[in-house]
Amino acid sequence: MSDFDFIDKIRDLLARDFVHRKGIEKQLFGSEEKYRSLIEQLSEAIYFTSVEGEFIEFNKATADLLGYTSEELKSLNAKHIYAEPGDREKFIDIINHQTEVVDYEVQLRRKSGELIDCIESSAVKYYRGKIVGYQGIIRDITLRKKTESLQRAKDLAEQANKFKAEFLANMSHEIRTPMNAIMGMVHLLHQTDLTEKQRGYLEAIDTSADNLLELINDILDFSKIEAGKLQLEQKYFSLKKVVTALVNTIRFKAEEKQLNLILNIDKRIPELVSGDSLRLNQILLNLVSNAIKFTQHGEIRVTVKLIDVIDDKARIFFTVSDTGIGISQDKLNTIFDSFTQATTDTTRIYGGTGLGLAIVKRLIDMLNGVIMVKSKPGEGSEFIFEIDFPVQKESVELDEPDEPGELMNIIEEVGACRILLAEDHPINQLVTSEMLKNRWEQVQIDIVDNGKAVIRKLSESPYDIILMDVQMPEMNGHDTTRYIRSNMEKPVAEIPILAFTAYATTGEAEKCIEAGMDDYISKPVDPDSLCKKICEVLRKAGYFSRKPIIGEKAASNSNGHTKLDLEYFHTITEEDTELKVRMMRIMLDETPVEVRKLKEFLAEENWDGVRSMAHKMKSSMQFLGLDDMLELMRSIELSAKEKNNLQALPEKVNKVVLACDAVMEQLRHELEKIQ
């Protein structure tokens, strides 16, 4: 090969190498462009700075995050984007030591001066073993931090509300327990022979105790409303009856001050409306009580009018006006605020918490109503509010209290009831037992002071009901009740339990029911309320309609007529002829009405009405010894409740009608024999 050939070959190789290198460079350039394009499209800020802090490379997201243009950022030192001057040095020390940092929290400053919370993930960049800069990613977590801050604030607020509720519950318990003893002793003293001076002293104590209890109730009610824990009921009730009963109940206070209390109710008011009658009663009681309190001469007028009925809702207009001291114009805008009185002297002269009207306003708001006040000093005040009530669309079962006469009949039937009283406070033991013995001479009461003693007593003796204080040493009322319901055998495990609680906060009722208690009553205990509660719990437990231990079942005779069996009836009434007569008359009066209603509800296919009436009639079937009819009533009640096998109800109801017609005639003959 000649020198020239060799040189040509070298040139050819060099040429091919040049083309190859140019191809590689082109591919690298293309890859770099794709890389840069990808980086630019990312929403996260990506950067590369020199050791001195110059921004060598960065994407658009970095400039946007910090609020600079690309040109501005190129001439900016990284130390100027940190909130504090020393933050850059701290970060560099950490990353130089660790070579890599992940999710480092730091606060940066935008061009506008706005501070933003960020996290940085960064690494050291080396060239030939020497640090040449830092590359990393910045994420804005300002919104997340604010959210976390709000959540912490919310958690703290909820915790504060929880502590407040617990504090109020404990304070309620601590105050109500001695209040129960004071008011109970006053009640017992009123039943003894007293001089006029002593009676006056007692009435003063009574009034002071009532005022203190009103103060406690106002604070607790306000706390429940503020915490959003107050629940409203939605039941049908007679608005006319509620308002009339309220005015009649408080009329004596007006008469004591020689004031006229006038009630005007629009005759067009619907007979039944749906809502929370208790809260309406609370609103009116507060307004009327205030009107009486702040009026020395003249009258208080309560007016209830129907404005209109739209879409099955009746808009009702209420006013409570008086001729009292009035309210100055500068106070009218704040009269519904918490702890506000009309004047600085109001609390000193008239008493009160300044929470009454605040509670009224919030209750009316919860009922989707509105309230306003018109007043002038020395000319009286007028409180006006409107509430929409759904009106009755169909026949409904009213949740009304027992009539006084009916309650008295039930109370008299309690007789020799066996009661286990669980109460750790010695004075409350005395007060409660004396209250019950004054009402029921033959009642048998055993007293224990803790839950363990309750369980021990139940294993020794039978009882008809337990009056269980919630707060007791060694084993509280809730735990004791759970033990009875879960670990003791029938019938002890099913014994009715009425809770005594000094806690009056929202949730106490739920805690009692969840524990297995049948009902609860708050301290301080009113004697009439206590006796009524005991009767209600006993009635639900079947105390007044238990089957006799010995006796034949009622049966049909050979000619197909239902036979009356009064053995159980005579057992429970013993030798009390007057009681026998009274109960027979009640059954003769009420049973035909109940039968008629049962037939009407069936014809209307009002299954709730059928269920309710069947449930009510079961007691009469037991008293009359009609076991077959009792089972039939249970079947009717279950069918109506679950709305199944409804086609069989007409035949079943017809059997009840025929049976009741037959036994009513027999019962009438039995009554004539006794009389």
C-alpha positions, 0 to 999 in steps of 0.5 A: 500500500502506497503512502497516498493510499494509507493517507486516503484510508485515514481520511476516510476513517476520520470522515466517518468518525466525524459523521458518527460523532455528529450523529451522537451529538444530535441525539444528545441534543434532542434528548436534552431538549426533550428533558428540558421540555419535560422539566418545563411542563412540570408543576413543581419547582425544579432548580439548580443553583451554584455553591454561591447561590446563583440560579443556574438552571430552573423551570417556569414553575420555580419562577412562578412560585417565587413571583419573579420573571426568568430574567429576574431570577437569573440575577437573584441570589438564592439567599434572598428567597428565604424568610430569614437571612440565616435560613439559607446557611442552615440549609446548606450546612445540613445538605453538605453534611448529609449530601441529600435532604428530603421534605425539609420544611422552610418558609420562603419569601415571594417577590411581593413579600408574601411568605409561603410555607414550602418543603424542599428535597435537594441533593449535592451536585459534584464534578470531579469530586468537588461540590459545584452546586445544589439541585432539587424540588420545591413544593408549596404547602401553604394551603396544607399548613392553613388547613392543618392549622384550621383543623388544629383550631377546630380540634382545640375548639371541640376539645374546649367544648367537651371540657366545658360540657364535662365541667357543666355536667360535673357542676350540675351534679355537684349543685343539684345533689344538695339542691335535691336534699334542700328542696326535698326537706322543704317539701317534707317540712311543709307537710308538718304543723308549722307556725305562720313565721316558720311557714314564711321562712320555708316559703323564702327558702323555697323561692330561693331554691327555685331561683337557683334551679332556674339559674342552673337550668338557664346556663345548661340550656344555653350551653347545649344550644351553643354547642349545637347539642339541643335536639328538637322533637317533631310530634303532633300536639294541640297548640291551643292546649299547650298555650292554655295550660301554660297560662293557667299554670303561671296565672297564680304569679300574676294574681300574687301581684294583682295583675290581669293575665289575659289570653286570646287564642284565634279560633282558626288555629288548627287543632293539631300541629307538628313540632316541639311542644316542650320548646314552645312552652319554654319560649312562652314561659320565659316571655310571660314570666319576664312580663310578670316580673317586670310589671308592677301594675296593669296587665299581661296579654298573650295573643295567638293568631293564625296568619295563613296556611301555605303548603300544609304549614300554618304560620302562627303569630304570637305576642306577649305584651305587658304594661311594665317598666319597658326597655330603652331604645339603646338596649333594644338591639342587644336585648337578645344577646347573652348575659344582657339585661335592660339596665345595670339595676335589672339584675340587682332589683329583679334577679336573673341571668340575662340568658332567658331572652338569649335562649328564647331567640336561639330556640325560635331560630332553631324552629325557623321562626323570627322574633322582634320586640317593641318597647318604650321605658315606662310604657311596657314591652311587646314581644312578637314572634312567628313560627311555621308549624306543619298541620295534621294531614291524617289521623295521628296518635298524640303524645299527651300526658295522662289526665290527672284523674287517670294518673291518680287511679294508677298511683293508687294501684301501686299499693305495696310495691317493692322498691330498691332505692340505690342512693349514696347521699344519706339526706337524699335517701331520707328525702326520697323514701319519705316522699314515697311513703307519704304517697304510698303508705304500704310501699316497701323500700330497701335502701343501699348506697352503691352498685355492688350492694344493689346486685347483692340485694337482688340475689336475696329479695325480689323487687318491682322496681329499682330507683338507681342513682347514676353517681355512686361509689364502688360501682356507678348506676350505668355499670350496675344496670349493664351488669344486671341486664347482661349477667343476671337471670330472668326475671331479675335481669328484666326488672324496671330501672328508673335512673336518678341523675343530677346531670342535666346535660344533653346526652344523659338520657341517651347514656341511661337508655344505652346502659339499659335503664328504662327511664330517668328523672333529673334532680332535684326531684319533684314528688309528683313527677317522681310518682308519675315516673314510677307509675309510667315505668311500672306500667310499661313493665306490665306491673298493673297487668301481670298474669296471676301465678295460679289460675285458669286461663280464660276459655270459650264455653261450649256455645262459643261465647267468650267467658270472663275470668276475673280471678287475676282482677280479684287478686290484684284488687284484693278486698278493696271494693271501691277499687274494684268498682272504679276499675270496672267502670273505667273498663266499661267506659273505655273498652267500647270506645277503644273497639270503635277506634280500632274498627275505624282505624282498620277501615281507614287502613291507618296501621299506626292507629291500629297498632296503637289501639291494639297495644292499649287494649292488651292491658284490658284483656289481661285484667279480664283474664282473656288470654286468647284475646290477649294473644290475638291483640299481640298478633294484630299489633305486630301485623300493623307494626310490621305491615305484614299479613294485613289481609288477616286483620279484618277477621281478627278485629271482628273476633275482638269486637265480638269478644268485647261485646260479650265480656262487657255484658258479663262485666256489667253484671259483675259490677251490679253484684258488687254494688 
